[in-house]
């Protein structure tokens, strides 16, 4: 959803998705990412190259674990911004050189009502769409296993029989 929202709200932005799973990167590409990169040192180098060695202006960490937060600090630019959305329990390393000087960091828990209305409007205009897998109640365990192992494509919805 984040990739789609960025695409719907911005025009002169290059959206780069980074993940450890090729399937998730393909989904990110389908959702509008301009560039998809496997996580690691090569991704950091590529992001630096894409930004003329300045670093990314905005990083949105949807995972929030130590490796992703460490990477966020490495690819941020001076006066950039890191938003930590993921609840992975990681810690952002902070010292004099990292993140870069005057880089702001936020960890919002929820958006405002006007922001929610904006997202609903984008969905009504069909500018964004939710990836959802539906499971009958009898397959609830399978749905939870997919989610637990990071194998679900989008969200999992369990529907009991009426």
C-alpha positions in Angstrom: 0.0 0.0 0.0 2.8 2.4 0.8 4.3 2.1 -2.6 0.9 2.8 -4.2 0.2 5.8 -2.0 3.7 7.3 -2.8 3.0 6.8 -6.4 -0.5 8.4 -6.1 0.7 11.4 -4.1 4.0 12.3 -5.6 5.2 12.7 -9.1 9.0 13.4 -9.1 9.9 10.6 -6.7 11.8 7.4 -7.4 10.4 4.7 -5.2 12.9 2.0 -4.3 11.7 -1.2 -2.5 14.2 -3.3 -0.6 13.5 -6.8 0.6 15.1 -10.2 1.2 12.4 -12.1 -0.8 12.3 -12.0 -4.6 8.5 -12.7 -4.6 7.9 -9.7 -2.4 10.1 -7.6 -4.7 8.1 -8.7 -7.7 4.9 -7.6 -5.8 6.5 -4.3 -5.1 7.3 -3.8 -8.8 3.7 -4.7 -9.7 2.5 -2.1 -7.2 4.6 0.6 -8.8 8.1 0.6 -7.3 10.6 2.1 -9.7 13.4 -0.1 -8.6 13.5 -3.3 -6.5 16.7 -4.4 -4.7 17.6 -7.4 -2.7 18.7 -6.3 0.8 22.4 -6.1 1.4 25.5 -4.1 0.7 24.7 -4.0 -3.0 21.4 -2.3 -2.3 23.1 0.3 -0.2 25.5 1.0 -3.0 22.7 1.2 -5.6 20.7 3.6 -3.5 23.8 5.8 -3.0 24.3 5.7 -6.8 20.7 6.6 -7.5 20.9 9.6 -5.3 24.2 10.9 -6.6 25.9 9.7 -3.3 23.7 12.0 -1.3 21.4 9.3 0.2 17.7 8.9 0.2 15.5 11.9 1.2 12.8 9.7 2.8 13.1 6.2 4.1 10.0 4.3 5.3 10.9 1.2 7.2 7.9 -1.2 7.1 9.7 -3.9 9.1 11.5 -2.2 12.0 14.2 -4.8 12.8 17.9 -4.2 13.5 19.1 -4.9 9.9 16.5 -2.7 8.2 17.0 0.1 10.7 20.8 -0.1 10.3 20.3 0.1 6.5 17.9 3.1 6.9 20.7 4.9 8.8 23.2 4.0 6.1 21.2 5.2 3.1 19.6 8.4 4.7 20.9 11.8 3.6 21.7 14.9 5.6 18.4 16.5 6.5 16.6 13.4 5.3 13.8 11.7 7.2 13.4 8.1 8.4 9.9 6.9 9.4 9.7 3.6 11.3 6.4 1.9 10.7 7.3 -1.7 11.3 6.9 -3.1 14.8 9.8 -5.5 14.6 11.4 -4.4 17.9 14.7 -3.3 16.4 16.8 -0.3 17.5 18.0 2.5 15.2 21.8 2.9 15.8 22.5 6.6 16.7 25.9 8.2 17.1 27.6 11.3 15.9 27.8 10.1 12.3 24.6 7.9 12.0 22.0 8.7 11.0 23.4 11.7 9.0 23.3 15.2 10.6 19.9 16.8 10.9 18.1 13.6 9.7 14.8 13.4 11.5 13.3 10.1 12.7 9.7 9.4 13.5 7.8 6.3 14.6 4.1 7.1 14.2 1.6 4.7 15.6 -1.4 5.8 13.6 -2.4 8.5 11.2 -4.9 11.3 11.6 -8.5 11.1 10.6 -7.9 13.5 7.6 -5.0 11.1 6.5 -7.4 8.1 6.7 -10.0 10.0 4.6 -7.3 10.7 2.0 -6.4 7.0 1.8 -10.1 6.1 1.5 -10.4 8.6 -1.3 -7.4 7.2 -3.1 -9.0 3.7 -2.9 -12.4 5.0 -4.1 -10.6 6.6 -7.1 -8.9 3.2 -7.7 -5.5 4.8 -7.4 -4.6 2.2 -4.7 -5.7 -1.4 -4.1 -5.3 -3.8 -1.3 -3.8 -7.2 -1.9 -6.0 -9.7 0.1 -6.1 -13.4 0.3 -9.4 -14.9 1.6 -9.5 -18.0 3.8 -12.4 -20.0 5.1 -12.5 -20.5 8.9 -11.4 -24.1 8.4 -8.1 -22.8 6.9 -7.4 -20.2 9.6 -4.3 -22.0 10.8 -2.9 -22.1 7.3 -3.5 -18.3 6.9 -1.7 -17.7 10.2 1.2 -19.9 9.2 1.6 -17.9 5.9 1.5 -14.6 7.8 4.0 -15.9 10.5 6.4 -17.1 7.9 6.1 -14.0 5.7 4.6 -15.9 2.8 1.2 -14.2 2.6 0.8 -11.9 -0.4 -0.8 -8.9 1.2 -3.4 -9.3 3.9 -5.1 -12.5 5.0 -8.8 -12.4 5.8 -10.6 -15.2 7.6 -14.3 -15.5 6.7 -16.6 -17.7 8.9 -19.5 -19.5 7.2 -22.9 -17.8 7.7 
